[in-house]
Amino acid sequence: MGFATELPLLLALGFVVLGPKRMQATLRQVARAKAELDKAICGIKSQLPAGAKGALQGGRNDDETPSGAAPSPGRSMKR
């Protein structure tokens, strides 16, 4: 089952269990919580330095080594 099938099923189940008034209030609370989370994420991203933003977008630093691998002999590890 994909997300497109699960969402309507969960909404229908929630409607049956909670009823129309409690379901509406619950969805309102979920929407507010999502909006606050999005706002917090946006604030955190705006505080990151430009170099860290590139790393978060899937880029790889030259200083990174594969997990478990030791750094090459001529290079020092930055901290």
PDB file of N, CA, C, O and CB in Angstrom:
ATOM      1  N   MET A   1       0.840  -1.189   0.000  1.00  0.00           N
ATOM      2  CA  MET A   1       0.000   0.000   0.000  1.00  0.00           C
ATOM      3  C   MET A   1       0.877   1.242   0.000  1.00  0.00           C
ATOM      4  O   MET A   1       1.805   1.367   0.799  1.00  0.00           O
ATOM      5  CB  MET A   1      -0.951   0.004   1.216  1.00  0.00           C
ATOM      6  N   GLY A   2       0.577   2.132  -0.884  1.00  0.00           N
ATOM      7  CA  GLY A   2       1.340   3.360  -0.949  1.00  0.00           C
ATOM      8  C   GLY A   2       0.708   4.457  -0.107  1.00  0.00           C
ATOM      9  O   GLY A   2      -0.363   4.281   0.474  1.00  0.00           O
ATOM     10  N   PHE A   3       1.379   5.565  -0.058  1.00  0.00           N
ATOM     11  CA  PHE A   3       0.899   6.703   0.745  1.00  0.00           C
ATOM     12  C   PHE A   3      -0.456   7.193   0.245  1.00  0.00           C
ATOM     13  O   PHE A   3      -1.300   7.620   1.033  1.00  0.00           O
ATOM     14  CB  PHE A   3       1.920   7.858   0.708  1.00  0.00           C
ATOM     15  N   ALA A   4      -0.656   7.128  -1.070  1.00  0.00           N
ATOM     16  CA  ALA A   4      -1.909   7.622  -1.650  1.00  0.00           C
ATOM     17  C   ALA A   4      -3.103   6.771  -1.220  1.00  0.00           C
ATOM     18  O   ALA A   4      -4.231   7.264  -1.190  1.00  0.00           O
ATOM     19  CB  ALA A   4      -1.810   7.645  -3.177  1.00  0.00           C
ATOM     20  N   THR A   5      -2.874   5.512  -0.890  1.00  0.00           N
ATOM     21  CA  THR A   5      -3.973   4.647  -0.443  1.00  0.00           C
ATOM     22  C   THR A   5      -4.135   4.695   1.066  1.00  0.00           C
ATOM     23  O   THR A   5      -5.248   4.575   1.579  1.00  0.00           O
ATOM     24  CB  THR A   5      -3.737   3.205  -0.892  1.00  0.00           C
ATOM     25  N   GLU A   6      -3.042   4.867   1.770  1.00  0.00           N
ATOM     26  CA  GLU A   6      -3.094   4.840   3.234  1.00  0.00           C
ATOM     27  C   GLU A   6      -3.767   6.080   3.816  1.00  0.00           C
ATOM     28  O   GLU A   6      -4.509   5.978   4.792  1.00  0.00           O
ATOM     29  CB  GLU A   6      -1.691   4.710   3.799  1.00  0.00           C
ATOM     30  N   LEU A   7      -3.521   7.227   3.240  1.00  0.00           N
ATOM     31  CA  LEU A   7      -4.065   8.469   3.786  1.00  0.00           C
ATOM     32  C   LEU A   7      -5.593   8.483   3.816  1.00  0.00           C
ATOM     33  O   LEU A   7      -6.164   8.774   4.867  1.00  0.00           O
ATOM     34  CB  LEU A   7      -3.565   9.643   2.978  1.00  0.00           C
ATOM     35  N   PRO A   8      -6.277   8.183   2.719  1.00  0.00           N
ATOM     36  CA  PRO A   8      -7.751   8.160   2.798  1.00  0.00           C
ATOM     37  C   PRO A   8      -8.269   7.097   3.768  1.00  0.00           C
ATOM     38  O   PRO A   8      -9.275   7.307   4.447  1.00  0.00           O
ATOM     39  CB  PRO A   8      -8.344   7.912   1.413  1.00  0.00           C
ATOM     40  N   LEU A   9      -7.584   5.967   3.830  1.00  0.00           N
ATOM     41  CA  LEU A   9      -7.991   4.916   4.760  1.00  0.00           C
ATOM     42  C   LEU A   9      -7.856   5.393   6.207  1.00  0.00           C
ATOM     43  O   LEU A   9      -8.754   5.164   7.017  1.00  0.00           O
ATOM     44  CB  LEU A   9      -7.149   3.645   4.536  1.00  0.00           C
ATOM     45  N   LEU A  10      -6.755   6.047   6.534  1.00  0.00           N
ATOM     46  CA  LEU A  10      -6.559   6.574   7.888  1.00  0.00           C
ATOM     47  C   LEU A  10      -7.571   7.674   8.219  1.00  0.00           C
ATOM     48  O   LEU A  10      -8.079   7.740   9.339  1.00  0.00           O
ATOM     49  CB  LEU A  10      -5.136   7.115   8.042  1.00  0.00           C
ATOM     50  N   LEU A  11      -7.856   8.528   7.247  1.00  0.00           N
ATOM     51  CA  LEU A  11      -8.848   9.578   7.479  1.00  0.00           C
ATOM     52  C   LEU A  11     -10.235   8.986   7.732  1.00  0.00           C
ATOM     53  O   LEU A  11     -10.956   9.448   8.616  1.00  0.00           O
ATOM     54  CB  LEU A  11      -8.897  10.537   6.283  1.00  0.00           C
ATOM     55  N   ALA A  12     -10.605   7.975   6.963  1.00  0.00           N
ATOM     56  CA  ALA A  12     -11.908   7.329   7.163  1.00  0.00           C
ATOM     57  C   ALA A  12     -11.970   6.643   8.519  1.00  0.00           C
ATOM     58  O   ALA A  12     -12.980   6.734   9.217  1.00  0.00           O
ATOM     59  CB  ALA A  12     -12.185   6.309   6.045  1.00  0.00           C
ATOM     60  N   LEU A  13     -10.906   5.963   8.894  1.00  0.00           N
ATOM     61  CA  LEU A  13     -10.853   5.292  10.193  1.00  0.00           C
ATOM     62  C   LEU A  13     -10.929   6.317  11.327  1.00  0.00           C
ATOM     63  O   LEU A  13     -11.635   6.103  12.312  1.00  0.00           O
ATOM     64  CB  LEU A  13      -9.563   4.449  10.317  1.00  0.00           C
ATOM     65  N   GLY A  14     -10.208   7.418  11.188  1.00  0.00           N
ATOM     66  CA  GLY A  14     -10.251   8.475  12.191  1.00  0.00           C
ATOM     67  C   GLY A  14     -11.637   9.083  12.319  1.00  0.00           C
ATOM     68  O   GLY A  14     -12.088   9.402  13.419  1.00  0.00           O
ATOM     69  N   PHE A  15     -12.306   9.241  11.191  1.00  0.00           N
ATOM     70  CA  PHE A  15     -13.664   9.795  11.200  1.00  0.00           C
ATOM     71  C   PHE A  15     -14.624   8.873  11.940  1.00  0.00           C
ATOM     72  O   PHE A  15     -15.484   9.340  12.687  1.00  0.00           O
ATOM     73  CB  PHE A  15     -14.159  10.028   9.767  1.00  0.00           C
ATOM     74  N   VAL A  16     -14.482   7.557  11.733  1.00  0.00           N
ATOM     75  CA  VAL A  16     -15.354   6.591  12.405  1.00  0.00           C
ATOM     76  C   VAL A  16     -15.055   6.551  13.901  1.00  0.00           C
ATOM     77  O   VAL A  16     -15.980   6.521  14.713  1.00  0.00           O
ATOM     78  CB  VAL A  16     -15.186   5.186  11.789  1.00  0.00           C
ATOM     79  N   VAL A  17     -13.789   6.551  14.271  1.00  0.00           N
ATOM     80  CA  VAL A  17     -13.402   6.430  15.684  1.00  0.00           C
ATOM     81  C   VAL A  17     -13.671   7.728  16.445  1.00  0.00           C
ATOM     82  O   VAL A  17     -14.235   7.693  17.539  1.00  0.00           O
ATOM     83  CB  VAL A  17     -11.916   6.053  15.800  1.00  0.00           C
ATOM     84  N   LEU A  18     -13.277   8.864  15.885  1.00  0.00           N
ATOM     85  CA  LEU A  18     -13.361  10.132  16.603  1.00  0.00           C
ATOM     86  C   LEU A  18     -14.700  10.853  16.412  1.00  0.00           C
ATOM     87  O   LEU A  18     -15.130  11.598  17.292  1.00  0.00           O
ATOM     88  CB  LEU A  18     -12.243  11.032  16.159  1.00  0.00           C
ATOM     89  N   GLY A  19     -15.335  10.643  15.313  1.00  0.00           N
ATOM     90  CA  GLY A  19     -16.553  11.391  15.029  1.00  0.00           C
ATOM     91  C   GLY A  19     -16.204  12.688  14.317  1.00  0.00           C
ATOM     92  O   GLY A  19     -15.038  13.083  14.295  1.00  0.00           O
ATOM     93  N   PRO A  20     -17.189  13.353  13.736  1.00  0.00           N
ATOM     94  CA  PRO A  20     -16.898  14.534  12.908  1.00  0.00           C
ATOM     95  C   PRO A  20     -16.327  15.721  13.677  1.00  0.00           C
ATOM     96  O   PRO A  20     -15.425  16.393  13.176  1.00  0.00           O
ATOM     97  CB  PRO A  20     -18.144  14.968  12.214  1.00  0.00           C
ATOM     98  N   LYS A  21     -16.826  15.996  14.874  1.00  0.00           N
ATOM     99  CA  LYS A  21     -16.341  17.183  15.596  1.00  0.00           C
ATOM    100  C   LYS A  21     -14.932  16.981  16.128  1.00  0.00           C
ATOM    101  O   LYS A  21     -14.087  17.864  15.984  1.00  0.00           O
ATOM    102  CB  LYS A  21     -17.280  17.525  16.750  1.00  0.00           C
ATOM    103  N   ARG A  22     -14.665  15.834  16.741  1.00  0.00           N
ATOM    104  CA  ARG A  22     -13.320  15.581  17.280  1.00  0.00           C
ATOM    105  C   ARG A  22     -12.309  15.393  16.158  1.00  0.00           C
ATOM    106  O   ARG A  22     -11.139  15.746  16.310  1.00  0.00           O
ATOM    107  CB  ARG A  22     -13.328  14.342  18.190  1.00  0.00           C
ATOM    108  N   MET A  23     -12.754  14.839  15.028  1.00  0.00           N
ATOM    109  CA  MET A  23     -11.853  14.663  13.886  1.00  0.00           C
ATOM    110  C   MET A  23     -11.418  16.027  13.349  1.00  0.00           C
ATOM    111  O   MET A  23     -10.248  16.226  13.023  1.00  0.00           O
ATOM    112  CB  MET A  23     -12.539  13.833  12.766  1.00  0.00           C
ATOM    113  N   GLN A  24     -12.351  16.951  13.262  1.00  0.00           N
ATOM    114  CA  GLN A  24     -12.036  18.297  12.780  1.00  0.00           C
ATOM    115  C   GLN A  24     -11.041  18.982  13.718  1.00  0.00           C
ATOM    116  O   GLN A  24     -10.088  19.610  13.257  1.00  0.00           O
ATOM    117  CB  GLN A  24     -13.323  19.143  12.655  1.00  0.00           C
ATOM    118  N   ALA A  25     -11.255  18.865  15.024  1.00  0.00           N
ATOM    119  CA  ALA A  25     -10.347  19.478  15.996  1.00  0.00           C
ATOM    120  C   ALA A  25      -8.973  18.824  15.945  1.00  0.00           C
ATOM    121  O   ALA A  25      -7.952  19.502  16.062  1.00  0.00           O
ATOM    122  CB  ALA A  25     -10.926  19.374  17.412  1.00  0.00           C
ATOM    123  N   THR A  26      -8.949  17.510  15.771  1.00  0.00           N
ATOM    124  CA  THR A  26      -7.672  16.796  15.701  1.00  0.00           C
ATOM    125  C   THR A  26      -6.891  17.207  14.459  1.00  0.00           C
ATOM    126  O   THR A  26      -5.685  17.445  14.535  1.00  0.00           O
ATOM    127  CB  THR A  26      -7.902  15.274  15.703  1.00  0.00           C
ATOM    128  N   LEU A  27      -7.569  17.291  13.313  1.00  0.00           N
ATOM    129  CA  LEU A  27      -6.893  17.716  12.078  1.00  0.00           C
ATOM    130  C   LEU A  27      -6.381  19.141  12.195  1.00  0.00           C
ATOM    131  O   LEU A  27      -5.316  19.459  11.665  1.00  0.00           O
ATOM    132  CB  LEU A  27      -7.839  17.602  10.879  1.00  0.00           C
ATOM    133  N   ARG A  28      -7.118  19.998  12.876  1.00  0.00           N
ATOM    134  CA  ARG A  28      -6.680  21.381  13.083  1.00  0.00           C
ATOM    135  C   ARG A  28      -5.387  21.411  13.907  1.00  0.00           C
ATOM    136  O   ARG A  28      -4.459  22.156  13.593  1.00  0.00           O
ATOM    137  CB  ARG A  28      -7.792  22.206  13.789  1.00  0.00           C
ATOM    138  N   GLN A  29      -5.339  20.589  14.969  1.00  0.00           N
ATOM    139  CA  GLN A  29      -4.140  20.528  15.817  1.00  0.00           C
ATOM    140  C   GLN A  29      -2.944  19.979  15.032  1.00  0.00           C
ATOM    141  O   GLN A  29      -1.823  20.466  15.181  1.00  0.00           O
ATOM    142  CB  GLN A  29      -4.405  19.652  17.064  1.00  0.00           C
ATOM    143  N   VAL A  30      -3.187  18.965  14.199  1.00  0.00           N
ATOM    144  CA  VAL A  30      -2.106  18.391  13.396  1.00  0.00           C
ATOM    145  C   VAL A  30      -1.584  19.437  12.414  1.00  0.00           C
ATOM    146  O   VAL A  30      -0.374  19.543  12.212  1.00  0.00           O
ATOM    147  CB  VAL A  30      -2.592  17.125  12.638  1.00  0.00           C
ATOM    148  N   ALA A  31      -2.475  20.202  11.806  1.00  0.00           N
ATOM    149  CA  ALA A  31      -2.058  21.245  10.856  1.00  0.00           C
ATOM    150  C   ALA A  31      -1.236  22.326  11.554  1.00  0.00           C
ATOM    151  O   ALA A  31      -0.243  22.800  11.003  1.00  0.00           O
ATOM    152  CB  ALA A  31      -3.287  21.877  10.175  1.00  0.00           C
ATOM    153  N   ARG A  32      -1.644  22.718  12.763  1.00  0.00           N
ATOM    154  CA  ARG A  32      -0.871  23.722  13.518  1.00  0.00           C
ATOM    155  C   ARG A  32       0.511  23.190  13.872  1.00  0.00           C
ATOM    156  O   ARG A  32       1.507  23.902  13.744  1.00  0.00           O
ATOM    157  CB  ARG A  32      -1.620  24.130  14.803  1.00  0.00           C
ATOM    158  N   ALA A  33       0.570  21.935  14.318  1.00  0.00           N
ATOM    159  CA  ALA A  33       1.853  21.345  14.695  1.00  0.00           C
ATOM    160  C   ALA A  33       2.782  21.266  13.486  1.00  0.00           C
ATOM    161  O   ALA A  33       3.980  21.524  13.608  1.00  0.00           O
ATOM    162  CB  ALA A  33       1.647  19.946  15.303  1.00  0.00           C
ATOM    163  N   LYS A  34       2.240  20.909  12.318  1.00  0.00           N
ATOM    164  CA  LYS A  34       3.054  20.840  11.101  1.00  0.00           C
ATOM    165  C   LYS A  34       3.563  22.225  10.712  1.00  0.00           C
ATOM    166  O   LYS A  34       4.712  22.377  10.298  1.00  0.00           O
ATOM    167  CB  LYS A  34       2.243  20.229   9.943  1.00  0.00           C
ATOM    168  N   ALA A  35       2.707  23.228  10.846  1.00  0.00           N
ATOM    169  CA  ALA A  35       3.123  24.593  10.516  1.00  0.00           C
ATOM    170  C   ALA A  35       4.232  25.066  11.450  1.00  0.00           C
ATOM    171  O   ALA A  35       5.178  25.717  11.005  1.00  0.00           O
ATOM    172  CB  ALA A  35       1.925  25.553  10.592  1.00  0.00           C
ATOM    173  N   GLU A  36       4.127  24.748  12.738  1.00  0.00           N
ATOM    174  CA  GLU A  36       5.175  25.121  13.686  1.00  0.00           C
ATOM    175  C   GLU A  36       6.481  24.395  13.385  1.00  0.00           C
ATOM    176  O   GLU A  36       7.560  24.980  13.480  1.00  0.00           O
ATOM    177  CB  GLU A  36       4.728  24.821  15.115  1.00  0.00           C
ATOM    178  N   LEU A  37       6.379  23.124  13.021  1.00  0.00           N
ATOM    179  CA  LEU A  37       7.575  22.353  12.672  1.00  0.00           C
ATOM    180  C   LEU A  37       8.250  22.928  11.431  1.00  0.00           C
ATOM    181  O   LEU A  37       9.472  23.073  11.398  1.00  0.00           O
ATOM    182  CB  LEU A  37       7.214  20.876  12.441  1.00  0.00           C
ATOM    183  N   ASP A  38       7.459  23.256  10.413  1.00  0.00           N
ATOM    184  CA  ASP A  38       8.015  23.867   9.205  1.00  0.00           C
ATOM    185  C   ASP A  38       8.693  25.196   9.519  1.00  0.00           C
ATOM    186  O   ASP A  38       9.754  25.499   8.973  1.00  0.00           O
ATOM    187  CB  ASP A  38       6.916  24.075   8.161  1.00  0.00           C
ATOM    188  N   LYS A  39       8.085  25.986  10.393  1.00  0.00           N
ATOM    189  CA  LYS A  39       8.653  27.284  10.779  1.00  0.00           C
ATOM    190  C   LYS A  39       9.977  27.093  11.521  1.00  0.00           C
ATOM    191  O   LYS A  39      10.936  27.830  11.291  1.00  0.00           O
ATOM    192  CB  LYS A  39       7.655  28.073  11.662  1.00  0.00           C
ATOM    193  N   ALA A  40      10.024  26.097  12.414  1.00  0.00           N
ATOM    194  CA  ALA A  40      11.250  25.825  13.162  1.00  0.00           C
ATOM    195  C   ALA A  40      12.359  25.338  12.233  1.00  0.00           C
ATOM    196  O   ALA A  40      13.511  25.744  12.380  1.00  0.00           O
ATOM    197  CB  ALA A  40      10.988  24.788  14.261  1.00  0.00           C
ATOM    198  N   ILE A  41      12.025  24.483  11.291  1.00  0.00           N
ATOM    199  CA  ILE A  41      13.017  23.975  10.342  1.00  0.00           C
ATOM    200  C   ILE A  41      13.561  25.108   9.484  1.00  0.00           C
ATOM    201  O   ILE A  41      14.762  25.171   9.222  1.00  0.00           O
ATOM    202  CB  ILE A  41      12.406  22.878   9.451  1.00  0.00           C
ATOM    203  N   CYS A  42      12.688  25.994   9.051  1.00  0.00           N
ATOM    204  CA  CYS A  42      13.112  27.142   8.242  1.00  0.00           C
ATOM    205  C   CYS A  42      14.065  28.034   9.047  1.00  0.00           C
ATOM    206  O   CYS A  42      15.063  28.520   8.516  1.00  0.00           O
ATOM    207  CB  CYS A  42      11.880  27.959   7.764  1.00  0.00           C
ATOM    208  N   GLY A  43      13.753  28.244  10.320  1.00  0.00           N
ATOM    209  CA  GLY A  43      14.623  29.052  11.178  1.00  0.00           C
ATOM    210  C   GLY A  43      15.985  28.423  11.381  1.00  0.00           C
ATOM    211  O   GLY A  43      17.001  29.119  11.377  1.00  0.00           O
ATOM    212  N   ILE A  44      16.015  27.117  11.559  1.00  0.00           N
ATOM    213  CA  ILE A  44      17.287  26.415  11.743  1.00  0.00           C
ATOM    214  C   ILE A  44      18.107  26.490  10.465  1.00  0.00           C
ATOM    215  O   ILE A  44      19.309  26.750  10.516  1.00  0.00           O
ATOM    216  CB  ILE A  44      17.050  24.940  12.147  1.00  0.00           C
ATOM    217  N   LYS A  45      17.472  26.265   9.318  1.00  0.00           N
ATOM    218  CA  LYS A  45      18.193  26.315   8.047  1.00  0.00           C
ATOM    219  C   LYS A  45      18.764  27.702   7.785  1.00  0.00           C
ATOM    220  O   LYS A  45      19.846  27.824   7.211  1.00  0.00           O
ATOM    221  CB  LYS A  45      17.273  25.906   6.899  1.00  0.00           C
ATOM    222  N   SER A  46      18.053  28.751   8.196  1.00  0.00           N
ATOM    223  CA  SER A  46      18.546  30.106   7.941  1.00  0.00           C
ATOM    224  C   SER A  46      19.748  30.440   8.827  1.00  0.00           C
ATOM    225  O   SER A  46      20.513  31.350   8.509  1.00  0.00           O
ATOM    226  CB  SER A  46      17.427  31.127   8.170  1.00  0.00           C
ATOM    227  N   GLN A  47      19.919  29.715   9.930  1.00  0.00           N
ATOM    228  CA  GLN A  47      21.046  29.966  10.827  1.00  0.00           C
ATOM    229  C   GLN A  47      22.295  29.181  10.448  1.00  0.00           C
ATOM    230  O   GLN A  47      23.385  29.482  10.934  1.00  0.00           O
ATOM    231  CB  GLN A  47      20.656  29.630  12.240  1.00  0.00           C
ATOM    232  N   LEU A  48      22.151  28.189   9.594  1.00  0.00           N
ATOM    233  CA  LEU A  48      23.304  27.382   9.210  1.00  0.00           C
ATOM    234  C   LEU A  48      24.244  28.177   8.312  1.00  0.00           C
ATOM    235  O   LEU A  48      23.794  28.957   7.473  1.00  0.00           O
ATOM    236  CB  LEU A  48      22.849  26.100   8.502  1.00  0.00           C
ATOM    237  N   PRO A  49      25.542  27.980   8.487  1.00  0.00           N
ATOM    238  CA  PRO A  49      26.473  28.623   7.564  1.00  0.00           C
ATOM    239  C   PRO A  49      26.343  28.007   6.166  1.00  0.00           C
ATOM    240  O   PRO A  49      25.824  26.901   6.016  1.00  0.00           O
ATOM    241  CB  PRO A  49      27.928  28.492   8.081  1.00  0.00           C
ATOM    242  N   ALA A  50      26.809  28.719   5.162  1.00  0.00           N
ATOM    243  CA  ALA A  50      26.654  28.286   3.768  1.00  0.00           C
ATOM    244  C   ALA A  50      27.299  26.921   3.520  1.00  0.00           C
ATOM    245  O   ALA A  50      26.759  26.122   2.755  1.00  0.00           O
ATOM    246  CB  ALA A  50      27.264  29.326   2.823  1.00  0.00           C
ATOM    247  N   GLY A  51      28.424  26.643   4.140  1.00  0.00           N
ATOM    248  CA  GLY A  51      29.094  25.359   3.945  1.00  0.00           C
ATOM    249  C   GLY A  51      28.277  24.203   4.453  1.00  0.00           C
ATOM    250  O   GLY A  51      28.251  23.141   3.830  1.00  0.00           O
ATOM    251  N   ALA A  52      27.612  24.383   5.567  1.00  0.00           N
ATOM    252  CA  ALA A  52      26.789  23.318   6.125  1.00  0.00           C
ATOM    253  C   ALA A  52      25.554  23.089   5.269  1.00  0.00           C
ATOM    254  O   ALA A  52      25.075  21.959   5.171  1.00  0.00           O
ATOM    255  CB  ALA A  52      26.384  23.648   7.562  1.00  0.00           C
ATOM    256  N   LYS A  53      25.032  24.132   4.652  1.00  0.00           N
ATOM    257  CA  LYS A  53      23.860  23.969   3.790  1.00  0.00           C
ATOM    258  C   LYS A  53      24.199  23.083   2.600  1.00  0.00           C
ATOM    259  O   LYS A  53      23.389  22.245   2.205  1.00  0.00           O
ATOM    260  CB  LYS A  53      23.341  25.338   3.306  1.00  0.00           C
ATOM    261  N   GLY A  54      25.386  23.254   2.023  1.00  0.00           N
ATOM    262  CA  GLY A  54      25.799  22.415   0.902  1.00  0.00           C
ATOM    263  C   GLY A  54      25.923  20.960   1.303  1.00  0.00           C
ATOM    264  O   GLY A  54      25.568  20.068   0.532  1.00  0.00           O
ATOM    265  N   ALA A  55      26.422  20.714   2.500  1.00  0.00           N
ATOM    266  CA  ALA A  55      26.562  19.342   2.979  1.00  0.00           C
ATOM    267  C   ALA A  55      25.192  18.716   3.202  1.00  0.00           C
ATOM    268  O   ALA A  55      25.019  17.520   2.968  1.00  0.00           O
ATOM    269  CB  ALA A  55      27.387  19.302   4.276  1.00  0.00           C
ATOM    270  N   LEU A  56      24.223  19.493   3.647  1.00  0.00           N
ATOM    271  CA  LEU A  56      22.881  18.964   3.871  1.00  0.00           C
ATOM    272  C   LEU A  56      22.168  18.640   2.568  1.00  0.00           C
ATOM    273  O   LEU A  56      21.252  17.818   2.547  1.00  0.00           O
ATOM    274  CB  LEU A  56      22.060  19.951   4.670  1.00  0.00           C
ATOM    275  N   GLN A  57      22.579  19.278   1.488  1.00  0.00           N
ATOM    276  CA  GLN A  57      21.926  19.047   0.206  1.00  0.00           C
ATOM    277  C   GLN A  57      22.527  17.860  -0.534  1.00  0.00           C
ATOM    278  O   GLN A  57      22.276  17.684  -1.726  1.00  0.00           O
ATOM    279  CB  GLN A  57      22.018  20.287  -0.654  1.00  0.00           C
ATOM    280  N   GLY A  58      23.313  17.046   0.154  1.00  0.00           N
ATOM    281  CA  GLY A  58      23.833  15.837  -0.463  1.00  0.00           C
ATOM    282  C   GLY A  58      25.273  15.963  -0.918  1.00  0.00           C
ATOM    283  O   GLY A  58      25.845  15.002  -1.432  1.00  0.00           O
ATOM    284  N   GLY A  59      25.870  17.133  -0.739  1.00  0.00           N
ATOM    285  CA  GLY A  59      27.263  17.280  -1.099  1.00  0.00           C
ATOM    286  C   GLY A  59      28.147  16.542  -0.119  1.00  0.00           C
ATOM    287  O   GLY A  59      27.703  16.175   0.969  1.00  0.00           O
ATOM    288  N   ARG A  60      29.389  16.322  -0.493  1.00  0.00           N
ATOM    289  CA  ARG A  60      30.299  15.605   0.383  1.00  0.00           C
ATOM    290  C   ARG A  60      31.553  16.445   0.584  1.00  0.00           C
ATOM    291  O   ARG A  60      32.116  16.971  -0.375  1.00  0.00           O
ATOM    292  CB  ARG A  60      30.651  14.212  -0.197  1.00  0.00           C
ATOM    293  N   ASN A  61      31.983  16.566   1.826  1.00  0.00           N
ATOM    294  CA  ASN A  61      33.199  17.310   2.125  1.00  0.00           C
ATOM    295  C   ASN A  61      34.413  16.497   1.717  1.00  0.00           C
ATOM    296  O   ASN A  61      34.364  15.267   1.700  1.00  0.00           O
ATOM    297  CB  ASN A  61      33.267  17.671   3.618  1.00  0.00           C
ATOM    298  N   ASP A  62      35.506  17.179   1.388  1.00  0.00           N
ATOM    299  CA  ASP A  62      36.746  16.480   1.079  1.00  0.00           C
ATOM    300  C   ASP A  62      37.340  15.843   2.332  1.00  0.00           C
ATOM    301  O   ASP A  62      38.116  14.892   2.238  1.00  0.00           O
ATOM    302  CB  ASP A  62      37.754  17.440   0.445  1.00  0.00           C
ATOM    303  N   ASP A  63      36.979  16.364   3.502  1.00  0.00           N
ATOM    304  CA  ASP A  63      37.531  15.854   4.755  1.00  0.00           C
ATOM    305  C   ASP A  63      36.859  14.572   5.215  1.00  0.00           C
ATOM    306  O   ASP A  63      37.370  13.899   6.110  1.00  0.00           O
ATOM    307  CB  ASP A  63      37.409  16.897   5.830  1.00  0.00           C
ATOM    308  N   GLU A  64      35.732  14.221   4.627  1.00  0.00           N
ATOM    309  CA  GLU A  64      35.024  13.025   5.062  1.00  0.00           C
ATOM    310  C   GLU A  64      35.718  11.776   4.548  1.00  0.00           C
ATOM    311  O   GLU A  64      36.231  11.744   3.430  1.00  0.00           O
ATOM    312  CB  GLU A  64      33.573  13.057   4.588  1.00  0.00           C
ATOM    313  N   THR A  65      35.722  10.766   5.373  1.00  0.00           N
ATOM    314  CA  THR A  65      36.231   9.465   4.962  1.00  0.00           C
ATOM    315  C   THR A  65      35.087   8.479   5.053  1.00  0.00           C
ATOM    316  O   THR A  65      34.154   8.686   5.829  1.00  0.00           O
ATOM    317  CB  THR A  65      37.445   9.011   5.840  1.00  0.00           C
ATOM    318  N   PRO A  66      35.140   7.410   4.273  1.00  0.00           N
ATOM    319  CA  PRO A  66      34.077   6.425   4.394  1.00  0.00           C
ATOM    320  C   PRO A  66      34.024   5.882   5.814  1.00  0.00           C
ATOM    321  O   PRO A  66      35.057   5.793   6.477  1.00  0.00           O
ATOM    322  CB  PRO A  66      34.278   5.282   3.389  1.00  0.00           C
ATOM    323  N   SER A  67      32.852   5.523   6.287  1.00  0.00           N
ATOM    324  CA  SER A  67      32.722   5.088   7.671  1.00  0.00           C
ATOM    325  C   SER A  67      33.598   3.874   7.931  1.00  0.00           C
ATOM    326  O   SER A  67      33.619   2.919   7.154  1.00  0.00           O
ATOM    327  CB  SER A  67      31.262   4.771   8.002  1.00  0.00           C
ATOM    328  N   GLY A  68      34.305   3.934   9.022  1.00  0.00           N
ATOM    329  CA  GLY A  68      35.191   2.860   9.427  1.00  0.00           C
ATOM    330  C   GLY A  68      36.571   2.952   8.812  1.00  0.00           C
ATOM    331  O   GLY A  68      37.473   2.232   9.242  1.00  0.00           O
ATOM    332  N   ALA A  69      36.771   3.801   7.831  1.00  0.00           N
ATOM    333  CA  ALA A  69      38.072   3.911   7.181  1.00  0.00           C
ATOM    334  C   ALA A  69      38.930   4.942   7.904  1.00  0.00           C
ATOM    335  O   ALA A  69      38.429   5.958   8.388  1.00  0.00           O
ATOM    336  CB  ALA A  69      37.910   4.288   5.693  1.00  0.00           C
ATOM    337  N   ALA A  70      40.201   4.672   7.967  1.00  0.00           N
ATOM    338  CA  ALA A  70      41.129   5.609   8.591  1.00  0.00           C
ATOM    339  C   ALA A  70      41.471   6.700   7.585  1.00  0.00           C
ATOM    340  O   ALA A  70      41.462   6.452   6.379  1.00  0.00           O
ATOM    341  CB  ALA A  70      42.418   4.883   9.087  1.00  0.00           C
ATOM    342  N   PRO A  71      41.775   7.909   8.068  1.00  0.00           N
ATOM    343  CA  PRO A  71      42.176   8.968   7.137  1.00  0.00           C
ATOM    344  C   PRO A  71      43.507   8.623   6.489  1.00  0.00           C
ATOM    345  O   PRO A  71      44.317   7.904   7.075  1.00  0.00           O
ATOM    346  CB  PRO A  71      42.271  10.327   7.860  1.00  0.00           C
ATOM    347  N   SER A  72      43.739   9.132   5.282  1.00  0.00           N
ATOM    348  CA  SER A  72      44.997   8.836   4.605  1.00  0.00           C
ATOM    349  C   SER A  72      46.158   9.432   5.382  1.00  0.00           C
ATOM    350  O   SER A  72      45.988  10.432   6.080  1.00  0.00           O
ATOM    351  CB  SER A  72      44.982   9.374   3.164  1.00  0.00           C
ATOM    352  N   PRO A  73      47.342   8.829   5.268  1.00  0.00           N
ATOM    353  CA  PRO A  73      48.470   9.194   6.123  1.00  0.00           C
ATOM    354  C   PRO A  73      48.874  10.655   6.079  1.00  0.00           C
ATOM    355  O   PRO A  73      49.224  11.187   7.133  1.00  0.00           O
ATOM    356  CB  PRO A  73      49.629   8.382   5.756  1.00  0.00           C
ATOM    357  N   GLY A  74      48.856  11.328   4.983  1.00  0.00           N
ATOM    358  CA  GLY A  74      49.343  12.698   4.906  1.00  0.00           C
ATOM    359  C   GLY A  74      48.354  13.743   5.361  1.00  0.00           C
ATOM    360  O   GLY A  74      48.711  14.919   5.421  1.00  0.00           O
ATOM    361  N   ARG A  75      47.155  13.382   5.676  1.00  0.00           N
ATOM    362  CA  ARG A  75      46.123  14.368   5.984  1.00  0.00           C
ATOM    363  C   ARG A  75      45.815  14.383   7.474  1.00  0.00           C
ATOM    364  O   ARG A  75      45.770  13.342   8.130  1.00  0.00           O
ATOM    365  CB  ARG A  75      44.850  14.079   5.186  1.00  0.00           C
ATOM    366  N   SER A  76      45.606  15.573   7.985  1.00  0.00           N
ATOM    367  CA  SER A  76      45.207  15.692   9.391  1.00  0.00           C
ATOM    368  C   SER A  76      43.692  15.809   9.441  1.00  0.00           C
ATOM    369  O   SER A  76      43.058  16.291   8.502  1.00  0.00           O
ATOM    370  CB  SER A  76      45.891  16.927  10.084  1.00  0.00           C
ATOM    371  N   MET A  77      43.130  15.361  10.546  1.00  0.00           N
ATOM    372  CA  MET A  77      41.686  15.449  10.697  1.00  0.00           C
ATOM    373  C   MET A  77      41.323  16.809  11.303  1.00  0.00           C
ATOM    374  O   MET A  77      41.906  17.206  12.312  1.00  0.00           O
ATOM    375  CB  MET A  77      41.152  14.286  11.581  1.00  0.00           C
ATOM    376  N   LYS A  78      40.379  17.519  10.708  1.00  0.00           N
ATOM    377  CA  LYS A  78      39.915  18.797  11.255  1.00  0.00           C
ATOM    378  C   LYS A  78      38.914  18.539  12.358  1.00  0.00           C
ATOM    379  O   LYS A  78      38.143  17.580  12.302  1.00  0.00           O
ATOM    380  CB  LYS A  78      39.289  19.684  10.152  1.00  0.00           C
ATOM    381  N   ARG A  79      38.929  19.388  13.350  1.00  0.00           N
ATOM    382  CA  ARG A  79      37.956  19.283  14.452  1.00  0.00           C
ATOM    383  C   ARG A  79      37.413  20.624  14.764  1.00  0.00           C
ATOM    384  O   ARG A  79      36.579  20.759  15.659  1.00  0.00           O
ATOM    385  CB  ARG A  79      38.577  18.671  15.704  1.00  0.00           C
TER     386      ARG A  79
END
